[in-house]
Amino acid sequence: MSRAVLTIALFLFAAAFVSAQTTVTGRLTGQDGKPMIEANVVLLAPTDVQDTVRTVRAAKNGDFSITVDSVGVWLLEFTGVGHEYRRTAFYFEKPGTIHVDVRLGTYHYPDNFNEVKVVGSFNDWDNASAYPMIRRSDGTYSLVVKTKADSVAYRLMNVVKGDLVEGTDADYYLYDGYWGYNSVLKPKNGEVNIIFDPSKLERSDKPSKVMFADSNSAEAKFAAIFDEMMNNEKNFMDYYRSYMASGKSMMEFHYDWSAVEQSIASRIAAEKNPLLKKELMFAYIELGALTAKLDTPLVRESLREISPRSHLWALMPIVSTVLRMAGESKSEQEAYIQAVIDENPSADVKAAVLAGEFVQAKQTGDAAAAAKYYNLIVERFANTRIGQAIKERFSPGAGPEVGSPVPSFSVVSMEDSAETISNESLKGRFYLMDFWATWCGPCVAEMPNLQKAYDTFKGDNFTILSLSLDRSKEDVVKFRETKWKMPWLNVFLGMDSQNKILKDFDVMSIPNPVLVDPTGRVIAAGDQLRGDELMKTLDKYLVK
């Protein structure tokens, strides 16, 4: 199962099955140890960090108290104006009270700002139509917005790389959940004059810090191991992005996990606390989901220790991936997955595991298995977020089933906006549809395979149609100019999950390849068209 599929349930969630409460208290401050203008502590909801179970506002002095309704694995997020959020994991074995103080680090600002823009309630938060600010002689930036509203909420673009952040000018700040803080101004005479003053930004190299009252407690050590897991993933993604920016061939991409693997393996052997030992094992197998080639015996040992009922699967429901890494037989995999469904206390874990199996079955054309997992999801877990998404968007018989006609589609070419590409216009030749994005590592890694296929079979009888799920057309244009030319048909779909073509093709993860024959019939999909399997599949159907 691809890394993109795993993102369905990447983050932590509560396993609410015991009626008991734990209270987390503490003080939340900025990098200087002082209270922030506005700060909040958030308890995240199952499988989706855009939703929350509970949010509490820190007091003016930074004090907070938040209750957790059950034992198990939970995720707390600490936020404050002008600072990066800090998210960490808690494992509560029994009800009680835990004290933890948190100091947040500031945003990382560039030395100089170029093309600062504003997005907000005045333009329906549309990034594409963000308003540019004017740089003034004193180094500040300004923008006048006319409005009939009684208040204007806004955020700044191009101030922090890859993110929208609150401004330095506000009558007050309003926390907007997952998206952070809005700066709010009251209009005067039908307009607001937004001022961005870089000199007012708090800058510091101090990292965020989570400080437990008892640093030797199991809770503190559990949180520290989780933080290491997140740091390992961050380091990998930073290296991957840097590698992509270098323009080097993805065929040569390699990340050296050896030091991390050896460190975790040695700590597993030395750890006496059963809970922490299992969490270290989970940290080890999680590396496998990030491309590391792991020691199979230790993966198997970890699988034996982390039972199907373990709360740890809430950290990342990568059950199927671990089973395959361990080299378990198909019957052993099915038995373990069934045990998760029967025994794990979290309905969200169960739904995530079943969703992964459903997607895998869809991609490999196993209609019977897809129907089985779909029915289990909608019958037993329809009240979960994943269950609702599966029920609303997918069905076992929908989409590009191998052997069935390709769903009808009509899209606009990136090369010529007057050119429409459809299933009808492509009829008469083989074509490979490739749903992808520049931000998707596995998608980019497939480019050499796509290029080889195109160079080998291109002509009147074969072409490729790449359909981008990027944030903007500019991302695709830049990628094709600097990384990979992609000299075949290209279309921009964007990130709208409600796009009809995504629904019709059941695109739940990317890369998502589909091969169509000259009659318009789907003849292969999923793993049959990835890696070395792509050329084998094309060789089966096409003759140069």
Secondary structure as the mmCIF struct_conf table of DSSP 4:
data_model
#
loop_
_struct_conf.conf_type_id
_struct_conf.id
_struct_conf.beg_label_comp_id
_struct_conf.beg_label_asym_id
_struct_conf.beg_label_seq_id
_struct_conf.end_label_comp_id
_struct_conf.end_label_asym_id
_struct_conf.end_label_seq_id
HELX_RH_AL_P HELX_RH_AL_P1 ARG A 3 LEU A 6
HELX_RH_3T_P HELX_RH_3T_P1 THR A 7 ALA A 9
BEND BEND1 PHE A 11 PHE A 11
BEND BEND2 VAL A 18 VAL A 18
STRN STRN1 THR A 22 THR A 29
TURN_TY1_P TURN_TY1_P1 GLN A 31 ASP A 32
BEND BEND3 GLY A 33 LYS A 34
HELX_LH_PP_P HELX_LH_PP_P1 PRO A 35 MET A 36
BEND BEND4 ILE A 37 GLU A 38
STRN STRN2 ALA A 39 ALA A 45
TURN_TY1_P TURN_TY1_P2 PRO A 46 THR A 47
STRN STRN3 ASP A 48 ARG A 57
HELX_LH_PP_P HELX_LH_PP_P2 ALA A 58 ALA A 59
TURN_TY1_P TURN_TY1_P3 LYS A 60 ASN A 61
BEND BEND5 GLY A 62 GLY A 62
STRN STRN4 ASP A 63 VAL A 68
BEND BEND6 SER A 70 VAL A 71
STRN STRN5 GLY A 72 GLY A 80
TURN_TY1_P TURN_TY1_P4 VAL A 81 GLY A 82
STRN STRN6 HIS A 83 HIS A 83
STRN STRN7 ARG A 86 PHE A 92
BEND BEND7 GLU A 93 PRO A 95
STRN STRN8 GLY A 96 ARG A 103
HELX_LH_PP_P HELX_LH_PP_P3 LEU A 104 GLY A 105
STRN STRN9 THR A 106 THR A 106
HELX_LH_PP_P HELX_LH_PP_P4 TYR A 107 TYR A 107
BEND BEND8 ASP A 111 ASN A 112
BEND BEND9 GLU A 115 GLU A 115
STRN STRN10 LYS A 117 GLY A 120
HELX_RH_3T_P HELX_RH_3T_P2 SER A 121 ASN A 123
TURN_TY1_P TURN_TY1_P5 ASP A 124 TRP A 125
HELX_RH_3T_P HELX_RH_3T_P3 ASN A 127 SER A 129
HELX_LH_PP_P HELX_LH_PP_P5 ALA A 130 ALA A 130
STRN STRN11 TYR A 131 PRO A 132
HELX_LH_PP_P HELX_LH_PP_P6 MET A 133 MET A 133
STRN STRN12 ILE A 134 ARG A 135
HELX_LH_PP_P HELX_LH_PP_P7 ARG A 136 ARG A 136
TURN_TY1_P TURN_TY1_P6 SER A 137 ASP A 138
BEND BEND10 GLY A 139 GLY A 139
STRN STRN13 TYR A 141 LYS A 146
BEND BEND11 LYS A 148 ASP A 150
STRN STRN14 VAL A 152 VAL A 160
TURN_TY1_P TURN_TY1_P7 LYS A 161 GLY A 162
STRN STRN15 ASP A 163 VAL A 165
BEND BEND12 THR A 168 THR A 168
BEND BEND13 ASP A 171 ASP A 171
STRN STRN16 TYR A 172 TYR A 175
HELX_RH_3T_P HELX_RH_3T_P4 GLY A 177 TRP A 179
STRN STRN17 TYR A 181 LEU A 185
STRN STRN18 LYS A 188 LYS A 188
TURN_TY1_P TURN_TY1_P8 ASN A 189 GLY A 190
STRN STRN19 GLU A 191 PHE A 196
HELX_RH_3T_P HELX_RH_3T_P5 PRO A 198 LYS A 200
HELX_LH_PP_P HELX_LH_PP_P8 LYS A 206 SER A 208
STRN STRN20 LYS A 209 PHE A 212
BEND BEND14 ALA A 213 ASP A 214
TURN_TY1_P TURN_TY1_P9 SER A 215 ASN A 216
BEND BEND15 SER A 217 SER A 217
HELX_RH_AL_P HELX_RH_AL_P2 ALA A 218 SER A 246
TURN_TY1_P TURN_TY1_P10 GLY A 247 GLY A 247
HELX_RH_3T_P HELX_RH_3T_P6 MET A 250 GLU A 252
HELX_RH_AL_P HELX_RH_AL_P3 SER A 258 ALA A 270
HELX_RH_AL_P HELX_RH_AL_P4 PRO A 274 GLY A 288
TURN_TY1_P TURN_TY1_P11 ALA A 289 THR A 291
HELX_RH_AL_P HELX_RH_AL_P5 THR A 296 GLU A 305
BEND BEND16 ILE A 306 ILE A 306
TURN_TY1_P TURN_TY1_P12 PRO A 308 ARG A 309
HELX_RH_3T_P HELX_RH_3T_P7 HIS A 311 ALA A 314
TURN_TY1_P TURN_TY1_P13 LEU A 315 LEU A 315
HELX_RH_AL_P HELX_RH_AL_P6 VAL A 319 MET A 325
TURN_TY1_P TURN_TY1_P14 ALA A 326 GLY A 327
HELX_RH_AL_P HELX_RH_AL_P7 LYS A 330 GLU A 343
BEND BEND17 PRO A 345 PRO A 345
HELX_RH_AL_P HELX_RH_AL_P8 ALA A 347 THR A 364
TURN_TY1_P TURN_TY1_P15 GLY A 365 GLY A 365
HELX_RH_AL_P HELX_RH_AL_P9 ALA A 367 ARG A 380
BEND BEND18 PHE A 381 PHE A 381
TURN_TY1_P TURN_TY1_P16 ALA A 382 ASN A 383
BEND BEND19 THR A 384 THR A 384
HELX_RH_AL_P HELX_RH_AL_P10 ARG A 385 ARG A 393
TURN_TY1_P TURN_TY1_P17 PRO A 396 GLY A 397
BEND BEND20 GLY A 399 GLY A 399
TURN_TY1_P TURN_TY1_P18 VAL A 402 GLY A 403
BEND BEND21 SER A 404 SER A 404
STRN STRN21 PRO A 405 PRO A 405
HELX_LH_PP_P HELX_LH_PP_P9 VAL A 406 SER A 408
STRN STRN22 SER A 410 VAL A 412
STRN STRN23 SER A 413 SER A 413
BEND BEND22 MET A 414 GLU A 415
TURN_TY1_P TURN_TY1_P19 SER A 417 ALA A 418
STRN STRN24 THR A 420 SER A 422
TURN_TY1_P TURN_TY1_P20 ASN A 423 GLY A 428
BEND BEND23 ARG A 429 ARG A 429
STRN STRN25 PHE A 430 TRP A 436
TURN_TY1_P TURN_TY1_P21 THR A 438 TRP A 439
HELX_RH_AL_P HELX_RH_AL_P11 GLY A 441 ALA A 445
TURN_TY1_P TURN_TY1_P22 GLU A 446 GLU A 446
HELX_RH_AL_P HELX_RH_AL_P12 MET A 447 PHE A 457
STRN STRN26 GLY A 459 GLY A 459
TURN_TY1_P TURN_TY1_P23 ASP A 460 ASN A 461
STRN STRN27 PHE A 462 SER A 468
BEND BEND24 ARG A 471 ARG A 471
HELX_RH_AL_P HELX_RH_AL_P13 LYS A 473 THR A 482
TURN_TY1_P TURN_TY1_P24 LYS A 483 LYS A 483
BEND BEND25 TRP A 488 TRP A 488
STRN STRN28 LEU A 489 PHE A 492
BEND BEND26 MET A 495 MET A 495
TURN_TY1_P TURN_TY1_P25 SER A 497 GLN A 498
HELX_RH_AL_P HELX_RH_AL_P14 LYS A 500 ASP A 504
TURN_TY1_P TURN_TY1_P26 PHE A 505 ASP A 506
BEND BEND27 SER A 509 PRO A 511
STRN STRN29 ASN A 512 VAL A 516
TURN_TY1_P TURN_TY1_P27 PRO A 518 THR A 519
BEND BEND28 GLY A 520 GLY A 520
STRN STRN30 ARG A 521 ARG A 521
STRN STRN31 VAL A 522 ALA A 525
HELX_RH_3T_P HELX_RH_3T_P8 GLY A 526 LEU A 529
BEND BEND29 ARG A 530 ARG A 530
TURN_TY1_P TURN_TY1_P28 GLY A 531 GLY A 531
HELX_RH_AL_P HELX_RH_AL_P15 ASP A 532 TYR A 541
#
